[in-house]
Amino acid sequence: MNITTPNSSNKPKQSTLNTILTNLTFWVLIAIITGVLLGHFSPQNGVKMEIVGKTFVDIIKLFIGPIIFLTIVLGISGMGNLKKVGRIGIKALTYFEIVSTIALAIGVTIAYVFKPGKIDKTGLALQDASQYTSGTAEHFSWLKFFLSNFTLQVLAAAIICGIALNFYQKREQTILVLERISKVVFMGLKYVMYLAPIGAFGGMAYTIGKFGLQTLIPLGKLMLCVYLTMILFVFLVLGSILKYYKISILAILKYIKEELLIVLGTSSSEAALPNIMVKLEKMGCSKSVVGLVIPTGYSFNLDGTSIYLSMSVIFLAQLYDVHLSFFEILSVIGILMITSKGAAGVTGSGFIVLASTLTAIHKIPVEGLAFLLGVDKFMSEARAITNLIGNTTATIVISKSERDFTDLNLDPISEG
């Protein structure tokens, strides 16, 4: 007769319980569920939690500048070959444009197949969209885009400093100092990330409390189409790209699950930017590639935003029964290929880009943006998550193509 002592039978259970309770992902998920419940059952208190979510994102943003600067400067100065810097940059921008264009085309196709704009408009409450439409007839300005985008400014300064450091006589001493500063910054980030569940709770409680779950019903069809399209894009397009390099998309999603939950809770891909850079380096991507591709991708590789923008234009055309010719559809994709690159770093930028695109087409009423305001917040999570996955994929692809990827013994990412 086999007798098992109480201690030996409890050890595996206690070990599993301790693993769960000390896992940041578990607490972020609990925080999101709690935030949804508070926002739904006590909307007034849910709205008050906005400051909690915003404060967490603002704290994370403090780390973005130093981390991007230090990572790029150290990456370029340690690269030795400046031609490699230019090659990686050109390769990354080419990849961004190709994949973003595919995202735009998929968005347009799905919108025409499922026709989300063919909805019952009776009783549909409109909100004021004037704050987003004023001044949108101006042509897109790259200078204005650069001056309003802090990430790009830091990126440019870091590239210049990194190149200059290669010609500095006291290069080694300077690199040593920067590496010490980098360790301090990343250590600070590690402790700040323990606040992620609080930030996720505040962001989700505010979203549900402010807009309410019931606001999803009138435009549920559009939301369903947007989420479906982004899921298809992630698994079919990004999944196929990763499969070419013998990497599983499911394994990647599992590896960055904490960052995905943080983005889900805060509706901001910026909240995960510093952490994803650390994760990608640990995965095996080189510091120089991560430092160049991720910050650039946050401005130029917005796959989720591209899908949303293209679907929104077609949605509004269907809403107002405006017929677009094949040439006009191609024009929409062409315009969005340029204007979508400005959909980052500016508050309300998604609506500004949409308004400028509609103005350029001269067929769809710009006032139609008011239909989107009620549910835009609920689709921002999908956009941000898809953007994050897209930039993660881009970094891995560029690292692999540069043969600058070291397989490390972390969570398995290879298909075998």
Solvent accessible surface area in square Angstrom, and as a share of the most:
residue,aa,sasa,rsa
1,M,225,1.01
2,N,151,0.78
3,I,146,0.74
4,T,93,0.54
5,T,78,0.45
6,P,100,0.63
7,N,113,0.58
8,S,55,0.35
9,S,52,0.34
10,N,63,0.32
11,K,133,0.57
12,P,84,0.53
13,K,146,0.62
14,Q,100,0.44
15,S,67,0.43
16,T,80,0.47
17,L,100,0.50
18,N,88,0.45
19,T,83,0.48
20,I,75,0.38
21,L,75,0.38
22,T,114,0.66
23,N,50,0.26
24,L,34,0.17
25,T,16,0.09
26,F,63,0.26
27,W,106,0.37
28,V,0,0.00
29,L,81,0.40
30,I,70,0.35
31,A,10,0.08
32,I,11,0.06
33,I,88,0.44
34,T,60,0.35
35,G,0,0.00
36,V,43,0.25
37,L,92,0.46
38,L,47,0.23
39,G,1,0.01
40,H,85,0.38
41,F,154,0.64
42,S,33,0.21
43,P,65,0.41
44,Q,150,0.67
45,N,70,0.36
46,G,0,0.00
47,V,53,0.31
48,K,134,0.57
49,M,49,0.22
50,E,62,0.28
51,I,116,0.59
52,V,42,0.24
53,G,6,0.06
54,K,110,0.47
55,T,59,0.35
56,F,7,0.03
57,V,18,0.10
58,D,74,0.38
59,I,51,0.26
60,I,0,0.00
61,K,89,0.38
62,L,132,0.66
63,F,34,0.14
64,I,7,0.04
65,G,5,0.05
66,P,57,0.36
67,I,0,0.00
68,I,0,0.00
69,F,62,0.26
70,L,10,0.05
71,T,1,0.01
72,I,1,0.00
73,V,3,0.02
74,L,14,0.07
75,G,6,0.06
76,I,1,0.01
77,S,0,0.00
78,G,60,0.58
79,M,31,0.14
80,G,56,0.54
81,N,74,0.38
82,L,57,0.29
83,K,165,0.70
84,K,40,0.17
85,V,13,0.07
86,G,37,0.36
87,R,109,0.40
88,I,0,0.00
89,G,26,0.25
90,I,125,0.63
91,K,62,0.26
92,A,4,0.03
93,L,86,0.43
94,T,71,0.41
95,Y,27,0.10
96,F,2,0.01
97,E,63,0.28
98,I,101,0.51
99,V,4,0.02
100,S,1,0.01
101,T,39,0.23
102,I,67,0.34
103,A,0,0.00
104,L,0,0.00
105,A,41,0.32
106,I,40,0.20
107,G,0,0.00
108,V,10,0.06
109,T,76,0.44
110,I,21,0.11
111,A,0,0.00
112,Y,77,0.29
113,V,99,0.57
114,F,92,0.38
115,K,93,0.39
116,P,0,0.00
117,G,1,0.01
118,K,106,0.45
119,I,30,0.15
120,D,111,0.58
121,K,90,0.38
122,T,118,0.68
123,G,78,0.75
124,L,30,0.15
125,A,89,0.69
126,L,106,0.53
127,Q,86,0.38
128,D,101,0.52
129,A,9,0.07
130,S,63,0.40
131,Q,130,0.58
132,Y,47,0.18
133,T,34,0.20
134,S,86,0.55
135,G,54,0.52
136,T,15,0.08
137,A,78,0.60
138,E,112,0.50
139,H,176,0.78
140,F,71,0.30
141,S,44,0.29
142,W,126,0.44
143,L,123,0.61
144,K,127,0.54
145,F,10,0.04
146,F,74,0.31
147,L,115,0.57
148,S,50,0.32
149,N,2,0.01
150,F,120,0.50
151,T,15,0.09
152,L,16,0.08
153,Q,60,0.27
154,V,17,0.10
155,L,13,0.07
156,A,34,0.26
157,A,45,0.35
158,A,0,0.00
159,I,49,0.25
160,I,118,0.60
161,C,55,0.33
162,G,0,0.00
163,I,61,0.31
164,A,58,0.45
165,L,15,0.08
166,N,35,0.18
167,F,153,0.64
168,Y,110,0.42
169,Q,182,0.81
170,K,119,0.51
171,R,58,0.21
172,E,115,0.52
173,Q,108,0.48
174,T,40,0.23
175,I,24,0.12
176,L,91,0.45
177,V,78,0.45
178,L,26,0.13
179,E,75,0.34
180,R,152,0.55
181,I,80,0.40
182,S,9,0.06
183,K,153,0.65
184,V,109,0.63
185,V,25,0.14
186,F,45,0.19
187,M,100,0.44
188,G,26,0.25
189,L,3,0.01
190,K,113,0.48
191,Y,130,0.49
192,V,23,0.13
193,M,9,0.04
194,Y,131,0.50
195,L,75,0.37
196,A,0,0.00
197,P,21,0.13
198,I,97,0.49
199,G,0,0.00
200,A,0,0.00
201,F,45,0.19
202,G,0,0.00
203,G,14,0.14
204,M,16,0.07
205,A,0,0.00
206,Y,40,0.15
207,T,2,0.01
208,I,8,0.04
209,G,10,0.10
210,K,110,0.47
211,F,45,0.19
212,G,11,0.11
213,L,68,0.34
214,Q,121,0.54
215,T,46,0.27
216,L,44,0.22
217,I,141,0.72
218,P,62,0.39
219,L,6,0.03
220,G,26,0.25
221,K,83,0.35
222,L,1,0.00
223,M,23,0.10
224,L,127,0.63
225,C,5,0.03
226,V,0,0.00
227,Y,74,0.28
228,L,64,0.32
229,T,0,0.00
230,M,7,0.03
231,I,94,0.48
232,L,64,0.32
233,F,0,0.00
234,V,9,0.05
235,F,84,0.35
236,L,111,0.55
237,V,26,0.15
238,L,0,0.00
239,G,8,0.08
240,S,68,0.44
241,I,39,0.20
242,L,0,0.00
243,K,125,0.53
244,Y,171,0.65
245,Y,53,0.20
246,K,146,0.62
247,I,5,0.02
248,S,24,0.16
249,I,18,0.09
250,L,118,0.59
251,A,19,0.15
252,I,0,0.00
253,L,29,0.15
254,K,125,0.53
255,Y,18,0.07
256,I,0,0.00
257,K,77,0.33
258,E,39,0.18
259,E,0,0.00
260,L,27,0.14
261,L,26,0.13
262,I,1,0.00
263,V,0,0.00
264,L,54,0.27
265,G,1,0.01
266,T,15,0.09
267,S,21,0.13
268,S,22,0.14
269,S,19,0.12
270,E,47,0.21
271,A,0,0.00
272,A,0,0.00
273,L,1,0.01
274,P,1,0.00
275,N,24,0.12
276,I,0,0.00
277,M,0,0.00
278,V,39,0.22
279,K,42,0.18
280,L,0,0.00
281,E,46,0.21
282,K,112,0.47
283,M,5,0.02
284,G,6,0.06
285,C,4,0.03
286,S,24,0.15
287,K,69,0.29
288,S,11,0.07
289,V,0,0.00
290,V,0,0.00
291,G,0,0.00
292,L,12,0.06
293,V,0,0.00
294,I,0,0.00
295,P,0,0.00
296,T,19,0.11
297,G,0,0.00
298,Y,17,0.06
299,S,1,0.01
300,F,37,0.15
301,N,0,0.00
302,L,14,0.07
303,D,0,0.00
304,G,0,0.00
305,T,11,0.06
306,S,2,0.01
307,I,0,0.00
308,Y,3,0.01
309,L,0,0.00
310,S,0,0.00
311,M,0,0.00
312,S,0,0.00
313,V,0,0.00
314,I,0,0.00
315,F,0,0.00
316,L,0,0.00
317,A,3,0.02
318,Q,16,0.07
319,L,3,0.02
320,Y,79,0.30
321,D,110,0.57
322,V,32,0.18
323,H,149,0.67
324,L,8,0.04
325,S,47,0.30
326,F,149,0.62
327,F,152,0.64
328,E,43,0.19
329,I,26,0.13
330,L,89,0.44
331,S,39,0.25
332,V,0,0.00
333,I,24,0.12
334,G,29,0.28
335,I,44,0.22
336,L,0,0.00
337,M,58,0.26
338,I,94,0.48
339,T,12,0.07
340,S,2,0.01
341,K,10,0.04
342,G,8,0.08
343,A,13,0.10
344,A,17,0.13
345,G,51,0.49
346,V,54,0.31
347,T,135,0.78
348,G,24,0.23
349,S,12,0.08
350,G,21,0.20
351,F,12,0.05
352,I,70,0.35
353,V,9,0.05
354,L,0,0.00
355,A,0,0.00
356,S,26,0.17
357,T,0,0.00
358,L,1,0.01
359,T,36,0.21
360,A,52,0.40
361,I,24,0.12
362,H,153,0.68
363,K,87,0.37
364,I,6,0.03
365,P,49,0.31
366,V,33,0.19
367,E,123,0.55
368,G,0,0.00
369,L,0,0.00
370,A,9,0.07
371,F,24,0.10
372,L,0,0.00
373,L,20,0.10
374,G,14,0.13
375,V,1,0.01
376,D,23,0.12
377,K,53,0.22
378,F,17,0.07
379,M,0,0.00
380,S,16,0.10
381,E,9,0.04
382,A,8,0.06
383,R,36,0.13
384,A,8,0.06
385,I,39,0.20
386,T,4,0.02
387,N,10,0.05
388,L,1,0.00
389,I,8,0.04
390,G,0,0.00
391,N,1,0.01
392,T,0,0.00
393,T,0,0.00
394,A,0,0.00
395,T,0,0.00
396,I,0,0.00
397,V,12,0.07
398,I,2,0.01
399,S,0,0.00
400,K,50,0.21
401,S,46,0.30
402,E,22,0.10
403,R,225,0.82
404,D,36,0.19
405,F,29,0.12
406,T,84,0.49
407,D,104,0.54
408,L,88,0.44
409,N,161,0.83
410,L,81,0.40
411,D,63,0.32
412,P,116,0.73
413,I,18,0.09
414,S,65,0.42
415,E,86,0.39
416,G,101,0.97
